[in-house]
Amino acid sequence: MNAQTPVAVLGGGSFGTVLANLMAEKGLPVRLWMRNAEAVAEVNATSHNTHYLPGITLAPSLQATTDLSEALAGVEVVFVAIPSSGFREVLRQAVPLLTPEQILVSTTKGIEAGTFCLMSQIIQQECPDARFGVLSGPNLAKEIAAKQLTATVIASTDETAREQVQALLHTSYFRVYASSDTYGVELGGTLKNIYAIAAGLSAALGMGENTKSMLMTRSLAEMSRFAVSLGANPFTFLGLAGVGDLIVTCMSPLSRNYRVGFALGEGKTLQQAVDALGEVAEGVNTLRLVKEKAESMDIYMPLVSGLYEVVFNHAPVKEVARGMMLNTQSTDVEFVLPRQES
């Protein structure tokens, strides 16, 4: 890839902006597409995106635009950092402007309501000939912006696409590992949002370190059980996109999903928690969708079921937790001892 070939990032939220800036700081010409004309004007005039990244000065080679055709013209790699609720709509607008050679990389950790599609599946449906991949891992945007050491995973069955993305994003503080398990990496990044809500809840209630450890470990078992039932590789969950992302979102107050859970644990309603955050955390929507999917496929997910009752049905947390402790004891590591032998 030529150093002067522009790169496009669709979506000017915190992660989209950070990703665009990371590449622009390497001297690459980067186009950041945003719907908000005021935000575009601010980025271009002042090199700041104060709503999502206050205090961070963006690189001069980062150019923002509201014109999708301008953003996509002549680029080889397109990073799509659009929330799951708007992902398909933006992709449909982009399709007439894309060429088969361009690589589409989703950074969105969510599930589309109504279809239970992950973002890579939406790409396959809307752009059946596209080369694509997904980027996921323990990647809190504010820490990347501050150049804290961070690693992520690019997953794609296209080896050349993986290598191109690794070359684009690799810096002295940002390391990019590769995987071919696109579905597993994407599911890991999506499912952990649910358990970050549970972690925030437990922190607000003052639960101990033993409880936090149990919660994260059982969360990992539950999310990998669900993902493997849908065709993912269980070993993916031992990596950055599984246990790595789970740890950071379950332990960090920077995580939006953790903050929603913490607010719920303080006694706020879901609406109050979302209002205080200023945006809907993906985990809230994911929780509802995964509970429905798990029930339809008869997948055992006690944490999801219990959390659903707390978040949507206002069930008392302590009663739900007590009920979970009375559940039939099952295996520790899901893929070592078959469930029927537990």
C-alpha positions in Angstrom: 0.0 0.0 0.0 1.4 3.4 -1.0 2.1 5.8 1.9 0.1 8.5 0.0 -3.0 6.3 -0.6 -5.8 7.8 1.6 -7.6 5.8 4.2 -11.3 6.4 5.1 -12.9 6.1 8.6 -16.7 6.2 8.6 -18.0 7.4 12.0 -16.6 10.2 14.1 -17.3 8.8 17.6 -14.5 8.3 20.1 -13.1 5.1 18.6 -13.5 6.2 15.0 -11.7 9.5 15.7 -8.9 7.8 17.6 -8.3 5.3 14.9 -8.3 8.0 12.2 -5.9 10.1 14.3 -3.6 7.1 14.9 -3.1 6.7 11.2 -2.9 10.4 10.5 -0.1 10.8 13.0 1.9 8.3 10.9 1.6 10.7 8.1 -1.1 8.9 6.2 -3.8 11.0 4.5 -7.0 10.1 6.4 -10.6 11.1 5.7 -13.0 11.0 8.6 -16.6 10.9 7.6 -19.2 12.2 10.0 -22.9 13.2 9.6 -22.6 16.2 11.9 -21.5 19.3 9.9 -20.6 21.2 13.0 -18.3 18.5 14.2 -16.7 18.3 10.8 -16.1 22.1 10.8 -14.5 21.8 14.3 -12.1 19.0 13.3 -11.0 20.8 10.1 -10.7 24.3 11.7 -9.2 23.4 15.1 -8.0 19.8 14.9 -10.3 18.8 17.9 -13.4 16.6 18.3 -14.4 18.0 21.7 -17.6 16.0 22.1 -15.9 12.6 21.9 -12.2 13.4 22.6 -11.9 16.5 24.7 -8.3 17.7 25.2 -6.9 15.7 22.3 -5.3 17.6 19.4 -5.7 15.7 16.1 -3.1 15.3 13.4 -3.1 17.9 10.6 -3.4 15.2 7.9 -6.7 14.2 9.3 -9.5 15.7 7.2 -13.2 15.5 8.2 -16.1 15.5 5.7 -19.8 15.0 5.5 -19.5 13.9 1.9 -19.4 10.1 1.7 -18.2 10.1 -2.0 -15.4 12.4 -1.1 -14.4 10.2 1.9 -14.4 7.0 -0.2 -12.8 8.1 -3.4 -9.5 6.3 -4.2 -9.1 4.7 -0.7 -7.9 1.1 -0.3 -9.1 0.5 3.2 -12.4 1.7 4.8 -12.8 1.4 8.6 -16.5 1.4 9.6 -17.0 2.7 13.1 -20.8 3.2 13.0 -23.1 2.1 15.9 -24.9 -1.1 15.1 -28.3 0.7 14.8 -27.0 2.7 11.9 -24.4 0.4 10.4 -26.6 -1.1 7.6 -28.0 2.2 6.5 -24.6 3.9 6.1 -23.2 0.8 4.3 -26.1 0.9 1.9 -25.3 4.6 1.1 -21.6 3.6 0.6 -22.2 0.6 -1.7 -22.5 2.5 -5.0 -19.3 4.3 -4.2 -17.2 1.2 -3.3 -15.0 -1.0 -5.6 -14.4 -4.7 -5.1 -10.7 -4.0 -4.3 -11.5 -1.9 -1.3 -11.2 -3.6 2.1 -14.0 -3.0 4.6 -13.1 -3.3 8.3 -15.8 -3.2 11.0 -14.8 -1.8 14.4 -18.4 -2.0 15.7 -19.1 -4.3 18.7 -22.8 -4.9 18.5 -25.7 -6.9 17.0 -28.4 -5.6 14.7 -31.8 -5.7 16.2 -34.4 -7.7 14.3 -31.9 -9.8 12.3 -29.3 -10.8 15.0 -26.6 -10.0 12.4 -23.1 -9.1 13.4 -21.6 -6.3 11.4 -19.5 -8.7 9.2 -22.7 -10.4 8.2 -24.2 -7.1 7.2 -21.2 -6.4 5.1 -21.6 -9.8 3.4 -25.3 -9.2 2.8 -24.9 -5.6 1.4 -21.5 -6.0 -0.3 -21.3 -9.8 -1.2 -18.1 -9.3 -3.2 -16.3 -7.2 -0.6 -13.0 -8.1 1.1 -13.6 -7.5 4.7 -12.4 -8.0 8.3 -13.2 -7.0 11.9 -11.1 -5.2 14.4 -11.7 -5.9 18.1 -9.9 -6.1 21.4 -9.3 -4.3 24.7 -9.3 -0.9 23.1 -10.6 2.0 25.3 -10.4 5.0 23.0 -9.2 7.5 25.6 -6.2 5.3 26.5 -5.2 4.9 22.8 -5.6 8.7 22.4 -3.2 9.1 25.3 -0.8 6.6 23.6 -1.0 4.0 26.3 0.3 0.6 25.2 -2.5 -1.2 23.5 -3.1 -4.3 21.4 -6.0 -5.3 19.1 -6.9 -8.1 16.7 -7.7 -7.9 13.0 -9.7 -10.9 12.0 -10.2 -11.9 8.3 -10.0 -15.0 6.1 -8.2 -12.7 3.6 -4.5 -12.9 4.5 -3.6 -9.8 2.4 -6.3 -7.8 4.1 -5.0 -8.8 7.5 -1.5 -7.7 6.6 -2.6 -4.4 5.1 -4.6 -3.5 8.3 -1.6 -4.5 10.5 0.7 -2.3 8.5 -1.8 0.7 8.6 -2.4 0.6 12.3 0.9 -0.6 13.8 2.7 2.0 15.9 5.1 2.0 18.9 2.1 2.0 21.2 -0.5 0.1 19.2 0.1 -3.6 18.2 -2.1 -5.5 15.9 -2.4 -9.3 16.1 -4.1 -11.4 13.4 -6.8 -14.1 13.4 -8.8 -15.9 10.8 -11.8 -16.5 13.2 -13.8 -13.4 12.1 -17.0 -14.6 13.8 -15.4 -15.5 17.1 -13.4 -12.2 17.4 -16.5 -10.2 16.5 -18.7 -12.2 19.0 -16.2 -11.7 21.7 -16.1 -8.0 21.3 -19.9 -7.9 21.2 -20.8 -10.2 24.1 -18.4 -8.8 26.6 -20.5 -5.6 26.7 -23.2 -7.5 28.5 -20.9 -8.6 31.3 -19.4 -5.2 31.7 -22.9 -4.0 32.8 -22.9 -6.9 35.4 -19.4 -5.8 36.6 -20.5 -2.2 37.0 -23.5 -3.4 39.0 -21.4 -5.5 41.3 -18.9 -2.7 41.9 -21.7 -0.2 42.8 -22.9 -2.8 45.3 -19.5 -3.1 46.9 -19.0 -6.7 46.1 -15.6 -8.2 46.9 -12.6 -9.3 44.8 -13.7 -13.0 45.0 -17.1 -12.0 43.5 -15.5 -10.0 40.7 -13.2 -12.8 39.9 -16.1 -15.3 39.8 -18.2 -13.0 37.7 -15.5 -12.4 35.0 -14.6 -16.1 34.9 -18.2 -17.3 34.6 -18.8 -14.5 32.0 -16.0 -15.9 29.9 -17.4 -19.4 30.1 -20.9 -18.2 29.2 -19.9 -16.0 26.3 -17.7 -18.7 24.8 -20.4 -21.3 25.2 -22.8 -19.1 23.3 -20.3 -18.3 20.6 -19.2 -21.9 20.0 -22.9 -22.8 19.7 -23.0 -20.3 16.8 -19.9 -21.7 15.2 -17.0 -19.7 16.7 -13.6 -21.3 17.7 -13.4 -21.6 21.6 -9.7 -20.8 21.5 -10.4 -17.3 20.2 -11.8 -16.5 23.7 -8.4 -17.1 25.3 -7.1 -14.1 23.3 -7.3 -10.3 23.2 -10.8 -10.3 21.7 -12.1 -12.6 24.3 -10.7 -12.6 27.8 -8.6 -9.4 27.1 -11.6 -7.3 26.1 -13.7 -8.8 28.9 -11.1 -7.8 31.5 -10.8 -4.2 30.4 -14.5 -3.6 30.1 -15.3 -5.3 33.4 -12.6 -3.4 35.4 -12.6 0.1 33.9 -14.9 3.0 34.7 -14.0 4.3 31.2 -16.3 1.6 29.7 -19.7 2.9 28.8 -21.3 -0.4 29.6 -19.6 -0.6 33.0 -20.9 2.9 33.8 -24.5 1.9 32.9 -24.2 -1.1 35.3 -22.7 1.1 38.0 -25.6 3.6 37.7 -28.1 0.7 37.9 -26.3 -0.6 41.0 -26.7 2.9 42.6 -30.5 2.6 42.2 -30.9 4.6 39.0 -33.4 3.4 36.3 -32.1 2.3 32.9 -33.3 5.5 31.4 -31.6 7.6 34.0 -28.4 5.6 33.5 -28.5 6.1 29.7 -29.4 9.8 30.1 -26.4 10.4 32.4 -24.1 8.7 29.8 -25.4 10.8 27.0 -25.6 7.8 24.6 -26.9 4.2 24.6 -24.3 1.7 25.5 -24.2 -1.2 23.0 -24.5 -3.8 25.8 -28.0 -2.7 26.7 -29.3 -3.7 23.2 -27.0 -6.7 23.1 -28.4 -8.1 26.4 -32.0 -8.1 25.0 -31.0 -9.7 21.7 -28.7 -12.4 23.2 -31.3 -13.4 25.8 -33.8 -14.0 23.1 -31.3 -15.9 20.9 -30.1 -18.1 23.8 -33.7 -19.0 24.7 -34.5 -19.9 21.1 -31.4 -22.1 20.9 -31.7 -23.5 24.4 -28.2 -22.3 25.4 -27.6 -22.1 29.2 -26.8 -18.5 30.1 -27.7 -17.8 33.7 -25.8 -14.5 33.9 -27.6 -13.1 30.9 -31.0 -14.2 32.2 -30.4 -12.7 35.6 -29.0 -9.5 34.3 -31.9 -9.1 31.9 -34.3 -9.3 34.9 -32.4 -6.6 36.7 -32.0 -4.3 33.8 -35.4 -4.6 32.1 -37.7 -5.9 34.8 -36.3 -4.1 37.8 -35.7 -7.3 39.7 -33.8 -6.8 43.0 -30.1 -7.5 42.4 -29.5 -9.5 45.6 -32.5 -11.8 44.9 -31.2 -12.5 41.4 -27.7 -13.2 42.7 -29.0 -15.5 45.3 -31.0 -17.4 42.6 -27.9 -17.8 40.5 -26.0 -19.3 43.4 -28.8 -21.9 43.8 -28.6 -23.0 40.2 -27.4 -26.5 39.4 -23.6 -26.6 39.7 -22.0 -27.1 36.3 -18.6 -27.6 34.8 -15.8 -25.1 35.4 -14.2 -25.1 32.0 -16.9 -25.7 29.4 -14.9 -27.6 26.8 -13.0 -30.0 29.2 -15.9 -31.8 30.8 -19.1 -32.4 28.8 -22.1 -30.7 30.4 -24.1 -33.9 30.8 -21.3 -35.3 33.0 -21.3 -32.4 35.5 
